């Protein structure tokens, strides 16, 4: 690889600011032109426009318009997110569009480089309530300039790995849905119960209790930092059905005011993330924002699959004050179809087959993630010139 020269982005790209058409003008939001804010751009660079505006809105507002191939850089609110536009699109003041000089810089190369330097923008964001970065910060962002052919080769390699990761994520998502399909195939819709299966209360299937966190304040440093895994609602929501990792631990003082639940417990969130579930793969504690359901392993898997159908309804039922929540009585009052132990055991066997496929897919995804991170580090972060504090050569 030839030695790159750092150049400020302001020297090799044009910029445009965005704006918001008048929200009180319904006719402005009844058109066909996609209009996005920072919230419509995902961390992976995907764009999901929630609004469409009219041509009159474009003419009579400060909204920006980007062409296909331009970069949208979020410079207000979720600072540092970036995407490449697949087609013409309008955008709000949360975003600055970047149009590279194509004889100097490849857009996808810049896209990957900005993502590798996410801290640059976050560290420079200012503002009391809504944080943002100035145009000067964007213009001063140093980019390592290689030959265009080399830039394109790097972008293609990273694009290829991104595509493989996306396919693996899709496969995992389809496997998540397969468990629900097996449930419906064996037992019918769990809500309408078209096969007339006998119904029992959830507590007839196993034991249901809230987690324990008696001490206040809950974040007292004396409670934390020991050897006992502490599961929070976010850990459950991110678990993809099986809780294999944790971010916090309890000390001896923490465990003394809590409770240690055994591996195999089904964790059910009842605050913030409502009715999300994950099966513990190790003994752990959790606070009273999580409910633990314990039973034989095949029943736990059956109950987890059944709850997946009810999750959206339970979330809608949750009253919202400071944050959404449901109580233990809501779960204890639920009735669940009971197809009999032998049918539940057969369902568990099928689920375990899916779990094995999902585990293999997840392992492959982890390998791709590591390869992507390693390649990006070697290309960008592993060089002195990737430090944006280094002056232009």
N, C-alpha and C positions, 0 to 999 in steps of 0.2 A: 504494500500500500504506500503511495506517495505521501510525503509530509504535507498535511493540510495547512492552510492559512486561515486564521480566524478573521472573520469580517462581521461587523455589526449588521443585524438584520435590516436596519434602516437604510443601509447602502445597497441592498440587493432585493428589496421588495417594496411594493406599494401597500398602503393601508387604507381602510375605510371604517368609520365608526357606524354604529347602528342606532336605532331608535324605536319607540313604541307608538303606533298609531293610537289616536284617541279611543280609549276603551268605551266611552259613552256612545260612540258611533257604531251602531249595529251593522250598518252597511259596510263599514270598513272590514268587518270580520265575517263577511259572507261571500268571499271571493274564492279563487282557486290557487292562489300563490302561497306556497308554504312560508310560514314565518316562525322563527325559532328564538328561544331564549337560552341562557346557559343551562337551564334545567332540562332542555330537550337534547342535550349532548351527553352521552354516556362516557364513562372513563375509558372505554375501549375505542372511542372514536365514532361510535354509531350515532346517527341522528334520527330522532323520532319527533317530527313536528306535531304539536298539539293544536296549532291554529293555522287557518288559511285566511289571507287578507285579499282585498280587492285591488285593482289597478289604481283606483282613486285613492285608496289608503297609501299606496306607494308614492303617488304624486304629491299628496297633501300632508306628508309626515316626514320625519327624519330617519325613517327606517333605512337600513343599509341593504344593498342588493349584491350578492356574491354570485359569480359564475361558476360553472362546473370546473372543478380542479383547484378552486381557491381554498385556502385554509380558514376555518373559523376558530379563533383562539378566544377562549373565555377569559375576559380581563376584569370581570366584576362578579361577585358572589363566588361560585366554585372556580376560583382562579386557576388557570393552567390547563384545563381540559382543552382538547384540540380535536378537530375533525376535518376531513376533506369533503367538500360538497360534491355529490354525484350529479347534481343539476343546479340550475339557477334557484336561488333561495334568498329570502329576506330575513333580517335578523334585528334583534333588539340592542339596546345600549349595553347589555351584558357582554357583548361580543365585539371583537375587532377582526375584520377580515384581512387576510394576508395574501397578496398575489405576488408570487416570486418572479424574479427576472429569469425566464427559462433558459437563457444562454449561460447562466451562472449557477443556478440552484434547481435541484429536482424537488418537486413539491412533496413527494412521499418520503424522500430522504429527510426533509425538514420536519415532516410529521413525526417520524420515528425519533428524530433527535430531540424535538421539544418534549416528547413523552419521556425520554430518558433523563431530562433535566427538570422534572416537575417541581423540585424544591426551589428552583430559581425564581419562579413567579410567586409561589406561596410565601417565600421568605421576604418578598418585597411588597406584599399586599398591605395596604394601609386603609384605615377607616374605622370609625367608632362602631357603627352598626352594620353597614354593608362594606365589606372590604373589596378593594380593587387595586389594580396597578395602572400607572399612567402610560400614555403613549411613549414617553421617553424610555420607560423601562423596557418596553417591547422593542423599540428601535435600537437600544443598546445591547440587546441580547446577542452574544457572540456565537456565530455559527462556523464550524470547521468546514472550509471549502476544499473539496477534492475535485479531481477531474469529473466531469459529468457522467462519464461511463462508469466510474467507480461509485459515484453516488447512486446511480441506477442499480448497480449490482447489489449494493448493500440493501437498498430499499426492497428489491425483489426477494432477497433471502429472508428478510424480516417479514415481508408480506406472506411468503410461503409458510413460515412457521405460524404466523397469526391465523392463516386459513386452516391449518391442521388443528390448531387449538380450538377454533370455532366449531369444526366438525366434531371434535371429541366432546365438546360441551353440548352440542346438539344430541349426540348419541346418549350422553348421560341423562339429558332431559327426557328423551324418549323412553329410556329405561325407568325413569321415575313414573312416567305415565303408564307403563306396562303393569305395574302393581295394581293400579286402579282398574285397568282392563281385566286383569285376572279376577279381581274381587267381583266386578259386575258379571263376568262370565259364570262364576260359581254361585253367586248369591243374589244377583239382581241388584237394582238400584237400592242403596241402603237407606235412602230418604223415603221413597214411596213404598218400598218393600213389596214388590209385585208378586213375589212367591209366597207371601203370607207366612214368613218365618216367625216363630215365637219371639217376642220381645222381652228383654229383661233390662233392669237398670244397670248402668255401667258398673256400679259398686257390687253387683252380683258376679261380675266377671273377675274382679280383683280388688285390691286396696288402693284407695285414692286419698292422698293427703298433700297439704301444702308444704313447701320447703320452709325452713326455719332460719330466721335471722333476727334474733331477739335484741341484740345490742344496738344502741343508738349513740352516735351516728353510725350508719352502716359502713361508711368508708373510714372509720377509725383505723389509723395505720397499725395499731396494735393487733387488729384482727387478721391482718394480711401477711403474706410472705412466708408461710410455712410449707408443709409438705402435703397438705390436704387439698386436692383439686376443688376449685370453686367454679361452678357453672352459672353463667348469667343468661338472661333472655336472648341476647345476641348470639351467644354460643349455640343455643338451640336452633335459632332461626337460620344460622349459617351451616348447620350440620349435615344437610342433605339426608336426614333420616337417621344417621348414626353418629353419635358424639364421640369423636376420636381424639380431640385435642381440647385444650383449655388455656386461658390467658391469665387467670388469677388463682391464687391459692389462699387457704386459711392457715393461720398459725394455731398453736395449741389453744390460745385464748379464743380464736375464731371458731374452732371445732367445738369448744365447750359451750358455745351459745347457739350452735347449729345442729345439724344432723347429717350423718354420713349415709348415703343411699347406695345400695349395691349395684354392681354392674348388671345390666339387663333391665333397669328401671326405665320406663317410658317417661321422659320429661315433657310436660305440656305447659306452654307459656300462657299466662293469664293477664299480663300487663304489657303495654307497648306493642309487642308482637303477639297477636292473639291466636291461640290454638295452634301455634307452630309446634312440631314435635321432633324429638330425637331420642334414640335409645342409647343409654349410657354404655360405653365399652370399658368402663373402669369405675371403681367406687368413687363417689363425689358428693359434695355438698351443693345445695342451691338455695337461694333466698325464697321468700314467700311470694315472689312474682312468678314462680314456677311451681307446678303441681307434679307430684310423682305418682305414677300408676305402676303397681307391682303385681305380677301374676306369672304363670308359667310362660316360657319364652314364646310359644306359638300363639298364646292368647295376646301377649303384648304386641306382636306383629299384626295380628288381626285387628286389634283396637286401633293401632296406629293407622292402618289403611282406612279403616272406617272413619276416623277423625279427619282424614284428608279430604273427604267429601263434605264435611261439615264446617271446615275451617272458615270459608268465606262468610257463611251465615252467622257463625259465632262472632266473627269480627264485626259484622254489621250490627249485631245485638249489643255490642259492648258500649256502655255509656262513656262519654268522653268528657273528662274534666281537665286535669293537668295532662293526663295521658289516658288512652283507652285502657279499659280493664274489664274483666269478668271475675266472678267470685267462684269459690269452690262449690257452692250450692248449685250453680248453673251446671257444672259438669256432673255432679252427683245426681242431678235430676234427669239426665239424658237417658233415653232408652235405646238399646242396641239390639239389632237382630241376632238371634242365637241359633246358628245352623247345626249345632252339636259339635262335640269335641273331635270326632273323627274328621269331619269336614274342615274344621279349623286347622287340624294337623296337616291335612292335604294342602290347604292353602299355604301354610307355613313352608312346606317343602318347595312349592312353586316360587314363593317369595325368595327363599334362600338361593335358588338357581339364578334369579334376577340379581340378587345381591352380589353373587360371584362375578357375573358379567359386569356389573357396575363397578366393582372393586378393580377389575382389570382395566376398565376404561379410565377410572380415576387415577390409577397408577401411571397409565400412559400419559394422561394429561399432566401429571406432576413432572414426568420426564420432559415433556414438551416445554413446560413452564421453565424448568431448570435450563434447558438448552437455549430457549429464547433469551432468558436473563443473562446467560453466559455469553452468548453471541453479542448481545447489545452492549454488555460491559466491555468486551474486547474491542468492539468497534468504536464506542463512544467513551464510556466512563473510565476505561482502563488507560486512557492517554492523558498526559498533562494538558493537552489542548482542550479537553472537555470541560475544564474548569473555567466558568464564565467570568472569573475574576482576573484571568490572564489577559493582559493587554493585547491589542491587535498587533500581529507581527509586521 
